[in-house]
Amino acid sequence: MRILTSLAIASTILISACTNSFNKKNKETALATPHQLHHYLCESGDTITASYPTTNKAIVTYKRNEIEMKITVSASGSRYVSDKLEWWTKGIGSGSSATLLNHNANGTSGDTIEFCTAI
């Protein structure tokens, strides 16, 4: 009985060590991977670039200003917010739409700044 208990404990420790090592390597790889840059052409003629380094974060560059945003609830598409701006995308790839809006203090969407299409 003691041998079985010892083997069970040793197996659990070994599996835990492997899992932690695997997760650590995956996180390091994810951080080392460059983010794909997405380009959008807006109706005004301006362009916006965006990258999504994690599933919870977007970095949007508009008029040479880089804005870091975090994901939030949306009825459809992906919606990212900062203190003052909001980036709402719908679809994936060329032709998908994205809107840059003012973000109201109460958490709602404000006026549209740019309506864009992925190129």
Secondary structure by P-SEA (a helix, b strand, c coil): caaaaaaaaaaaaaaaaaaaaaaaaaaaaaaabbbbbbbbbccccbbbbbbcccccbbbbbcccbbbbbbbcccccccccccccbbbbbccccccbbbbbbbbcccccccccccccccc
